[in-house]
């Protein structure tokens, strides 16, 4: 039977995912076979496992930190928002259908056996499990059927650390207010609170921390600083979208679709010092990039309508006509074709049809069954500015409802316009470098000026830096006592 500890937060984006990843890394370093677990995740940034199951990327990151392959047992329920009122519901890696919020909450009890089967399987296989909650345990309107915060903690007898975000202000009210709204049996599971994202001298906090311990009845387990580690974050609250990034030697412009998904596809470019990756939402922001990306989306048809209405379709087409390379990934790839239709209502109302950008010679038809698979191979003959990719090995995963012909190559191209269904297509060794070398050649820039890096070593270093910060700023003796239920 595994030791366990649960990280809950006072709100979304309090830092639960990153702290859970840090604890996974620390426990791995200390010799524990460790697995992450989150019973229910809501995210558009998903991943396909080796056996074709779909799960949230936050638990993929935590599994990577723990040094183990991602497994859908680590995230048995994934909700992928399709509208403001509904989501595609994925249980144990497989699609159950689209549900409005009230329907899902009405049926949530049906999914408890899948949650418990996943947890118990991990419990039998690992030494320790780091559990992540969702949102806040103080959402008292959701308490009755809770399966992700205190409801889950009670089911698996997990001690809880409560994390508050001081960077947003009001952290003492966040933490104490949350504790005050817990039921007595829920408070019994709370073993400590953590102040997260602190900037400054901890001594300034000490009087408040002492009072917080008295009010909450549990110790302050640590004060975590604002961390500057390059680790994938949750999609809906990503700082990537709001940061002010000036164009650098090589400039990559990513269209920020309203329902953008799997933006981590662009991470390999972000790690070059002199490459800018800008997320743009208007023709004015597009500028004159060296490469344009139409990324994945959970709602291709609606986001294509937005692209058209925003004026970005015309701006992208104009830049492509001038020779700027354009790559569409998954939903973005589908937009590049002549037409998209949804006869079965898989994503939009049944019978919906819409014209695409017409830059690639293909049509996309949505079907009820989702394609979910990891894939690898070698690129075929690639023409145009990205011809350097020809014959190179690639790997990644496909996750889409649409079909664009019976068989499509890994990278479809016409002149300087390319499309692919493969998420993570730039991750394989040498692929992002080949793309950037081509862009440098077209611009007369020395590739060595971009600042290349060893991607695998870089990623491992980031996890080690995260673990170091956890060790330095959390009371690790207390954490181990909590793990041992002391």
N, C-alpha and C positions, 0 to 999 in steps of 0.2 A: 504494500500500500504506500502510495507516494505522500510525501509532505506537500502541503499546499499553502499558498498565500494569495490573497486577492487584492488587486489595486482598483479602488473605486475613486470617482472624482466628484467634485461639487458641481461640475458642469461639463459639457462637451469641450474638448480642447484644453482641459486642465493639465494635460501631459501624461495621462495614464499609459498610452501606448508606448511612449519612449521610455518611461520608467520601468514598465514591464519588460521591455527589451533589455534594458540595462541589468535588471535582476536576472534575467535568463542568462546573460553573458557572465555575470559574477558567479552564479551557481555552476555554470559549465566550467569556469576556471577553477572552481573549488572542488571539482570532481563529481558533481552530481549530473546524472542523466536527466535533463530537464526538458519539459515541453510547455509551450504556451497554450492557453485556452481562452476563448471568448465565445460564450454560448450563442450570442446574437450580435451581428455586426451590420451596420448600415453604411454602405460605401459603394461607389461606382468603380473604385480602383480594385479590381479583382485579379485573380491568378488561377491558372489551370495546373493541377498537380499531374504527376507522372501517370496516374491512372485515370485522368480525364475528369476529375472532380473540380468544382469551382469553389473558391474561398476568398476571403478578404485579404488584401496585401499586408495589413498590419500584422496579422499572425504569421504571414510568410516572413516578414522582417524579424519577428521574434524567434521564429524557428531557426532562421539563419544565424541570429545572435547565439542561439543555443547549440548551433553546430549540427542540426538535424534537418532532414528533408521536410518540406511542408506537407501537411496531411489534412484532409478535410475534417478529420476528427477535432482538429484544433479550433475550428470555426463551423460548428454544425448548422447554424442558421445564418444566411447572408441575405440581406434585403437590399435590392438595387432600385433606388427610386426611378420611376418612369414618369410620374407627374407629381404635383405638389400633394396629391391625395392618395397616391398608390405606389406600389413597388412590385418588382418581380421577386418572388420568394423562392429561395434556393435552400433546400434542406439536404444535409449529408452530401453536398456537392452536386445535386441534381435539381433542375427547375421543377417547381410545383405549380407554377402559373403566376399570372399577374393578379394581385389582390389590392383592393382599396384598404385604407388603414383600418376601418372598422371591421371589415371581414377578417383581416389578419388577427386583430386582437380578439375577435370572437373565436377564432380557431387555434389560438396560440397553444392552448393546453394539449392539442393533438400532437404538437411537436416536442413536448417534454420527454417522451421516451427516447427520441432520437438524440436529444441533448444529453440525457443521462447515459445512454449506451456509449456515446462518444467519450464522455468524461471517464466512465468506468474502464473503458478499454485503455485509455492513456494511463489511468491510475494503476493498472496492473503492469504496465510496461516501463514506467519511468520512476525515478527516485523523487522527483519534485515537479510540481505543476505551478506555474505562475498564471493566475487567472486575471483577466481584465474585465471590468464592468463596462457599462455604456451609459452616457449621459450622467444622470445623478440619481442616487438612491432616495432622494427627497422628493421625487416626482410622485406625490402621494395619490394622485389620480390613477396611477398605473400600478400601485402596490399590489392589488389583489391578485393579478396574474403575472407578477414579475418573475422572469426566468433569467435575468441577466445581471442584477445587482444583489440586494440582500436576499431575494427569493432563492437565487442560485447558491449564495453563500450558506444559507440554511440547509439546502439540499445536500451539499457536499461537505458541510462542516468546515468552512474555510475562514480563517482569521482574516481581518480586513484592515488595510491601510487606506485612509481617506486623504486624497490629494486636492489641494486648493491652489488656484493660480493667482499669485500676488501681483503679477504684471498687469492684470486687468483692474486691480484695486479691490478693496473690500474683502481681503482674504480671511480676516478674522470672523467677519459676519458670514462669509461663505461656509467656513468650517463649523462654527458653532451653530449656525442656523440649520445646517444639514443634520448635525448630530441631534439637535432639539426635535427635529421632525421624525426621527427614527423611533420605532417601537422598542419596547424594553428588550425583547429577545434579539432584536437587531443590534442594539447597543452592546449587548453582551459579546457580539462577534467583533466589534471594533477594538483594535489593539493599538492604534496609533494614528496620528495625523502628520501630513507632510506639507510644508509650504514650498511651492514650486515656482520656478522662473524668477528668482530673487536677484535684484541688481543692487549691489552696495555692501555695506559692512553689517554682518549679522548682529553685532553688538547692539545696533539700533533697535533690532527686533526683540531682544531678550525680554524686556518687561512685558510685551504683548504675548510672547510665547509662554511665559510663566502663568499669565492669567488664562491663556487658552487651555493649558493643561488642567487648570482647576475647573474651568467651565465644562470642558468636554469629558473630564474624568479619565483621560488616557494621555500617554506621553506624546510629545512632539518627536517623531522618529527621524526628523531631519529637515534641513532647509536646502533645497536644490537650487543652484544658480541657473540663470539663463544659459543654456548650453549651445555651443556652436559646433555641432557634429553634423555631418552630411549623411543623414539616414532618412529613408523614405518616410513621408508623413501622410496623414489621412487626407483624402482628396478634397472634401468639401471645405476644409478650413486651411488649405495650404497657403503658406506665405509666398509661394512662388508667384501667385496670381496678382499680388498687390505690390510687390517690391518694384522699385524704380531701377530698371536695368538699362543703362546706356549702351548703344551699339559699340561693340569692340572690333577687333581685327576681323573676325568672322562673326556675322550676325545671323542668328536663326530666329525667325518669327513663327510662333505657334498660334494658330487661331484659337482663341479662348471660347470655345463653344459653350452654350449655357449648361449643357449636360455632359461636359467633357469627362472622359473616363480614361484610366490607365495612362495618365500624364507621365508616369515614371518611365514610359518608353523613351523620353527625351533626356533622362538623367545622364547617359554617357556623354552628351555634349556639354552639360552643365559643369562638368568637372575639369574642363580645360580652362586655364586661367584667362586666356584671351579670346574666349568664345562667349558671346552673349546669347542667352535663350530668353526671348521676350514673349510674353503672352499678350496678344493684342485682341481688342474687341471692337475696333473701328478702323475705317480706311486711313484716318489721320495717323493712328498708331502704327500702321503697317510699315510705313516708310519705304526704304529700299533695301530689304534684307538680301543676304546671299543665298538663303535657303528658306522656303516656306513649308510649314507642316500643317496639314489638316488632320487632327488627332482623332482618336476614338471617341465615341459618344454612345450613351445608352438610348438615345432617341434620334436616330439618323434623320428621319423625315422632318420632325419639328425643328431640329437644329439646322437643317438645310433651309427651311423657310426663314429662320432667323438670319442665316448667312446672307440670304437674298435681300431681306428687308433692311438689314444693317448697312448695306452697301459694300460689304466685304467681298461678296461674290465677284462683283465687277472689278474691285481693286485687285483681287487675287488673279483673276483671268488676265487683267491688263499686265500685271507683273510677269505672269507666265508667258505671255505673248512676247515680252521683251527678252525672254531667255532665262529668267530666274527659275532655278530648279524648284519643283513642287512635289512633295511626297504626301500621299494620303494613307492613313493607317486605319484599317478596319472600317468604322463608320465613315471616316474621312475619305477612304478609298471608294466606298460605295457612292459618295457624293460626286466623285469625279466622272462617273459614267453617264450614259445618255438618259437613263430612266430608272426610278426605284418604284416598285409596286409591292403592296401588302394585301394580297387577296384574302388571306385567312384572318387578318386582324391580329397578327403576332405582336405588332408594336403600335400601330395606328388603327383607326377604325377600318374594318374589313372593306376591301375594295379601293383603298387609298392608292393613288398614283401621283407621282411628281417628277418633273423633269430634273435631271442632274445638271452638272456643269458642262457635260458634253466634251470633256477633255480626254477621256479614254473610251475606247470602242467596246463597251460592255453595258449590260443591264443587270440590275439586282432585283431578285424576288425574295421577299421574306416568307419564311415557313415556320410552322409551329415548333419544330424540333431544333434545339440549339446545337451548333457545332462546338464541342469542347474537347480540345486535344493539344498535347504538346507536339511540337514538330521540329525537325532538324533536317539539314541536307546541305546542298551547295546551290548557290545562285546559278542560273543559266546564263546565257549571253545577255548582258545588259548593255544597251546602247545609250548614246548621249553622254552628258556630263558625268554620270555616275558609272561609266563603263568599267572603272577600276574594281567594282564589286563582282565582276564576272568570275565565276568559278570559286568564289570564296565560300567557306562554310558559314552557316547561320544556324541559329536555334531560337526557339521562342514558343509561343502558344497561340492558338486560335480560340476565339470566343465570340460567336456571332449567330444571329438568327437568319441573316440574309445569305443568299447564294448568288454568286456572280459568274454563272457558267458552271459547267460540270467539273472542270479542273482548271485551276488557275496557277500560274507559276508563282514562286515565292515573291518575286518583284516584277510586276507588269509595268511596261514603260512605253511611252510614245513621245519621242523627242526629249524634252526636259521635264515631262510629267510622269510620275511614277505612283504606283499603288501597291499595297500589300495588306493581307489579312493577319499578318504575324505581329503580335505584340512582343516587345523585347527584341525586335529585329536588329537593333543597333547594339545589343549587348555583347554579342559574340566577339572574341578577340579579333581586333583588326578591322571590324566593320565600320565603327564610327570614325576610326582613323582614316580609312579609305575614303569615306564621304568628305571628311574635312580636307584631306589632301587634294581631292578634286576641286573643292571650293577655293582652296588656296591657289591652286594652279590657274584657275579661271580669273583670279583677282591679282595675281602676281605677288602673293604673300608667301614668305618662307614658313613652311609648316612648323619648323622647330620653334618659331616664335609663339606658338599657341600654348606650349607647356604641356607635353604629353605626360601620361601617368600609367602605372600598373593598376588596372581597375580592381583586380581581386585583392591585391595587397592593400590598396587604398580602403576598400570596404571593410576588411578585417581590422585595419587600424582605427576606423571610425567606431566600430563596436568596442574595441579595447579602450578607446578614449571615453566612451560612454560608461563602461564598467568602472573605470578609474574614478570618474566623477561620482558615481553611485557610492563607491567605497569611501570616498573622501567626505561626502556630505550627508550620508545616512548613518544612523547608529546601527552598524552591522551586527554588533552583539545583540541588540534588541531584535533585529530582523531574524537572526537565527533562533532566538528564544521564541519568537512568534511562530516560526516554521515548526519548531518542536512543540508547539502548543503550550509553552511555558508561561 
